[in-house]
Amino acid sequence: MPLEDTDDAMSGRSGVTESCDPESARQDGRDDGSGEEDAEDSNPKLNDDLPLEALTENIYGFVIASLIKDTSDMETNPELLFNYLRPCRILSSFVLFVTMFGMQVFFIVEAKMLVTPTEVMNARQIYGAYEASMYTDGSNVSHTWNTINGYPRGKKGFFNASRFAGIKKEEKDLVCRIPLSQPVFLFGVLYIWTLTVLHSMRHTLNLIFRFFALPTRSSMQGAVVSGASGSDEVVGLSMVLKVALIGGVQMPRLIMSAGLLWLGARWLTATLGFGDVLLNALALEFILNLSGLLYDVMVPFNGKLLVRRTMVPHLHKKEMETCCNMFGMFLVGLAGAVFCFVYMVYLQAVLPYYRWDVREICKDYLAAQLKV
């Protein structure tokens, strides 16, 4: 970070002495005393300079920036501790964080208790009635067994396709709109939802590793270095602040995201009606994006500037071009696809022991019903 080359230059925002070679939390990732440094620096294909990165502009970013910057400022300039503005900003950011996180948890719990049970029960009843009908032979003998939930499943080898014509139209409409009856469509919706959650989880884990890698200081005095461009680089964290940021902010966010991923997959799999599946996916994203909504509405411009100027360094100052860092994140997309496949085939408990016997039988019926 470029700083003024003077021992007397002081930052107006942090009060930290600047020098031409400021302390940096980022590791160069190069061997000292060898001639490799100049060779690597002269070859842009070998090394990429990793620029400082600002925090994400949401409530999580606001509470992190306030805890780091305001704590550092108050320890560097003790007189600020008696100025109510800095302590009040830390308190207000924490209150906003608790409010936002409480709202997210509230909606997740209420959706689990009030929304998904009805959807799951309806799907089980409709598919159970379909199984009981389709696995009855010409002598009116049922070849089914009951799941732990008490709903019929057909025995292999006894599927009677001729029974579909005798099912009432209303029941056909419902069973043919079970999301699992269109696995490619359901996979696509689940995949987009999974990537949405993984984006949040990836950013959360990234910050956890970067906070953990920062040097541990005895205090926050001088833990933020201000540059000529107005940005503030975090060069270290006290142990107390590391625990607060990782254990109190990032880990709850990670757990909440994992719970929302599971709830969303369950809700989407149980939703009857293809249009409703898309609408419910948007409703789930609303819960995930509450942090951005409250940030835009309730955080003052001064607080938003604080977030934009607070820079958390990457694990390394330079990064060599490798297959891992150039293409590694494609694995996130692959992991999302694997999760969706495994969930639909093995993990989903909406319709346990699903027989995959609806799509073909409903193909002609849906084609006629959806014809425009």
CORKAVEN-V603932 format. One record per residue. RES is the residue in one small letter. OMEGA is omega as a letter, one per 40 degrees, with the letter a starting at -180 (999 if undefined). NEAR is the number of other C-alpha atoms within 10 Angstrom. D_FIRST is the distance of its C-alpha to the first C-alpha in whole Angstrom. Layout:
((RES	OMEGA	NEAR	D_FIRST) (RES	OMEGA	NEAR	D_FIRST))
This chain:
((m	a	17	0) (p	i	13	4) (l	i	18	6) (e	a	16	10) (d	i	11	12) (t	a	11	15) (d	a	10	16) (d	a	10	17) (a	a	14	15) (m	i	16	15) (s	i	18	13) (g	a	9	16) (r	a	15	16) (s	a	22	15) (g	a	19	16) (v	i	20	14) (t	a	17	14) (e	i	22	10) (s	a	18	10) (c	i	12	9) (d	a	11	9) (p	i	15	8) (e	i	17	10) (s	i	19	8) (a	a	22	11) (r	i	22	11) (q	a	15	14) (d	a	15	13) (g	a	13	17) (r	i	15	18) (d	i	9	21) (d	i	9	20) (g	i	7	23) (s	a	9	24) (g	a	9	24) (e	a	12	23) (e	a	14	19) (d	a	9	20) (a	a	12	22) (e	a	15	20) (d	a	14	17) (s	a	11	20) (n	a	10	21) (p	a	12	19) (k	a	10	22) (l	a	14	21) (n	i	17	18) (d	i	15	15) (d	i	13	12) (l	a	14	11) (p	i	13	9) (l	a	18	9) (e	i	15	12) (a	i	19	14) (l	i	19	17) (t	a	16	20) (e	i	18	22) (n	a	20	25) (i	i	28	27) (y	i	25	25) (g	a	24	21) (f	a	28	23) (v	i	24	24) (i	a	25	21) (a	a	28	19) (s	i	23	21) (l	a	21	22) (i	a	22	18) (k	a	25	17) (d	i	25	21) (t	i	23	22) (s	a	25	18) (d	a	23	19) (m	i	20	23) (e	i	17	22) (t	i	20	20) (n	a	15	23) (p	a	12	26) (e	i	10	28) (l	i	16	26) (l	a	16	28) (f	i	10	31) (n	a	11	30) (y	a	9	31) (l	a	12	28) (r	i	19	26) (p	i	17	28) (c	i	12	30) (r	i	17	27) (i	a	20	27) (l	a	15	30) (s	i	15	30) (s	i	22	28) (f	i	20	30) (v	i	13	33) (l	i	20	32) (f	a	23	30) (v	i	15	34) (t	a	15	36) (m	a	21	34) (f	i	19	34) (g	i	12	38) (m	i	15	39) (q	i	21	37) (v	i	17	39) (f	a	13	42) (f	i	14	43) (i	a	20	42) (v	a	15	45) (e	i	11	47) (a	i	16	47) (k	a	17	48) (m	a	11	51) (l	a	10	52) (v	a	13	51) (t	a	21	51) (p	i	16	54) (t	i	15	56) (e	a	18	55) (v	a	20	55) (m	i	15	59) (n	a	17	60) (a	a	22	58) (r	i	22	60) (q	a	16	63) (i	a	18	63) (y	i	24	62) (g	i	23	65) (a	i	16	68) (y	i	24	67) (e	a	26	67) (a	a	18	70) (s	a	23	72) (m	i	24	71) (y	i	24	72) (t	a	19	75) (d	a	16	78) (g	i	10	81) (s	i	6	83) (n	i	9	81) (v	a	9	79) (s	i	18	76) (h	a	20	74) (t	i	20	71) (w	a	14	69) (n	i	12	67) (t	i	13	63) (i	i	8	62) (n	i	10	62) (g	a	11	65) (y	a	19	65) (p	i	24	67) (r	a	24	66) (g	i	25	68) (k	a	14	69) (k	i	10	68) (g	a	8	71) (f	i	14	72) (f	a	17	70) (n	a	15	73) (a	a	15	71) (s	a	11	75) (r	a	15	74) (f	a	14	71) (a	a	10	74) (g	i	10	75) (i	a	13	72) (k	a	9	72) (k	a	10	70) (e	i	8	68) (e	i	14	67) (k	i	18	66) (d	a	16	64) (l	a	16	62) (v	a	24	62) (c	i	24	61) (r	i	21	58) (i	a	24	56) (p	i	22	53) (l	i	27	54) (s	i	20	56) (q	a	18	54) (p	a	17	51) (v	i	11	49) (f	a	14	49) (l	i	21	48) (f	a	19	46) (g	a	13	44) (v	i	18	43) (l	a	28	42) (y	i	21	40) (i	i	16	38) (w	i	21	38) (t	i	23	37) (l	i	19	34) (t	a	17	33) (v	i	22	33) (l	i	20	31) (h	i	12	28) (s	a	17	28) (m	i	20	29) (r	a	15	26) (h	i	13	23) (t	i	20	25) (l	i	16	25) (n	i	15	22) (l	i	20	20) (i	i	18	23) (f	a	13	21) (r	i	16	18) (f	a	23	19) (f	a	18	21) (a	i	18	19) (l	i	22	16) (p	i	17	17) (t	a	18	20) (r	i	16	20) (s	i	11	23) (s	i	17	22) (m	i	25	19) (q	a	21	19) (g	a	22	15) (a	i	28	14) (v	a	30	12) (v	a	29	9) (s	i	27	9) (g	a	18	6) (a	a	12	8) (s	a	10	9) (g	i	13	11) (s	a	22	9) (d	i	26	9) (e	i	24	8) (v	a	28	11) (v	i	22	11) (g	i	30	15) (l	i	27	18) (s	a	19	22) (m	i	16	25) (v	a	13	26) (l	i	21	23) (k	i	18	23) (v	a	15	27) (a	a	15	27) (l	a	22	24) (i	a	20	26) (g	a	13	29) (g	a	12	30) (v	a	21	28) (q	a	22	27) (m	i	17	30) (p	i	14	32) (r	i	20	31) (l	i	19	31) (i	i	12	35) (m	i	17	35) (s	i	22	34) (a	i	17	36) (g	i	15	39) (l	i	24	39) (l	i	21	39) (w	a	13	42) (l	a	18	44) (g	i	25	43) (a	i	23	44) (r	a	23	47) (w	a	24	48) (l	i	27	47) (t	a	28	50) (a	a	26	52) (t	i	24	52) (l	a	23	55) (g	a	15	55) (f	i	15	52) (g	i	10	51) (d	i	12	51) (v	i	22	48) (l	i	15	46) (l	i	11	46) (n	i	15	46) (a	i	18	42) (l	i	13	41) (a	i	12	42) (l	i	23	40) (e	i	15	37) (f	i	14	38) (i	a	18	37) (l	a	20	34) (n	i	13	33) (l	a	17	34) (s	i	23	30) (g	i	17	29) (l	a	16	32) (l	i	16	32) (y	a	21	28) (d	a	15	29) (v	a	8	32) (m	a	11	32) (v	i	17	28) (p	a	10	27) (f	i	10	25) (n	i	8	23) (g	i	18	23) (k	i	18	22) (l	i	14	19) (l	a	21	18) (v	a	26	18) (r	a	19	16) (r	a	20	13) (t	a	28	13) (m	i	22	11) (v	a	24	12) (p	i	25	11) (h	a	22	13) (l	a	21	15) (h	i	16	14) (k	i	19	11) (k	a	19	13) (e	i	18	17) (m	i	17	20) (e	i	14	22) (t	i	11	25) (c	a	8	28) (c	a	11	27) (n	i	10	23) (m	a	10	25) (f	a	10	28) (g	a	10	28) (m	i	12	27) (f	i	10	31) (l	i	11	32) (v	i	14	31) (g	i	15	34) (l	i	12	36) (a	i	16	36) (g	i	20	37) (a	i	19	40) (v	i	12	41) (f	a	15	41) (c	a	24	43) (f	a	16	46) (v	i	12	46) (y	a	18	46) (m	a	21	49) (v	a	15	51) (y	a	12	51) (l	a	13	49) (q	a	18	50) (a	i	15	53) (v	i	24	54) (l	a	22	56) (p	a	16	57) (y	i	14	59) (y	a	20	58) (r	a	14	61) (w	a	12	59) (d	a	16	62) (v	a	19	61) (r	a	18	60) (e	a	13	62) (i	a	14	65) (c	a	19	63) (k	a	13	62) (d	a	10	65) (y	i	15	66) (l	i	15	62) (a	i	10	63) (a	a	10	66) (q	a	9	64) (l	i	7	61) (k	a	6	63) (v	999	5	62))
